[in-house]
């Protein structure tokens, strides 16, 4: 809902720095190199793609189920990154 009310909002409104880093690392941008924007909407689509959203040209916006799947998957990846950094000591 935040993306609908403020389309150009900064991604830090909804994500932590670690989550933004993980989304950038895991999901490649579909937009051409010159048209990439770091907005909240861009990162919400990346989160939806983690949940199975295909992000094709004529697909409807992602729904609650896809967003929930993406959020739970991102949380698991984030926990794994934190635990891995503690085990390795970096």
N, C-alpha and C positions, 0 to 999 in steps of 0.2 A: 504494500500500500504506500510505503514511503516513496517508492520509485514513481508512482502515479501522481502523487501530490507535488513532488520536487524532482522532475526528470533529470536535472543536471547536478544532483547532489553528489558530494564527494563520497567515495566508497568507504571511508572511515566511519561514516554514519552507521553502517550495518556490519562491518567486518573489522577484525583486529589486523594488525600488521602481519602477523604470522599467517592468518587465513588468506590475506591478499597475496602474500608471497607463494603460498602453496597453490592457490588457484592459478597464478601466473605460470608457475612451474609445471603444473599438471595439464592445464587446458590451453591449447593454442588458440590465438585469436582468429576468428573467421573473417574479420574485416581486413581489407588490404592495409599494407604497412602505413600508408599516409593517413588513413581514415580512422585509426585506432584512437578511441577516447577512454580515459580512465574515469568513467562515471560509475555510479552505483548500478545502473542498468546493465552495463557491460559485465560486472562481476556477478550480478544476479543470473544472467544468462549462463555464465560459466558454472555457477552453482547448480543450475537446472541441468546443464549438460552432464554433470557428475551423477545426477539422478536419472539419466536416461533420455533427456530431451535432445532431439536431433537438431534443432535450430535451423530448419530449412526455410526457404524464402516464404512459403505460404502456410507454415505451421501457425496455429494459434499460440497465444502466450502460454507459458508453462503454468500448470495448475498446482494446487496445494500438495497433491501426492508426490509429484515429481520434485518439487522444492523440498519437501520433507525428506525424501530419499537422498537428495543431494546434500542436505544439511547433515544428516546422520553419517553419510559417507565422509564428508569433510571433517566432521568431529573425530571419527575414527582415525583418519589420516593425521590429523593434528595431534591426537594423543600418541600415536605411533612415532611421530617426529620428535615430540618432547621426551618420551621414554627412551628413544634411540639416542638422542643427544646426551641424556644423563648416563646411559650405559657406556657409551663410547668416551664420554668426557669432553666433548667439543663444545 
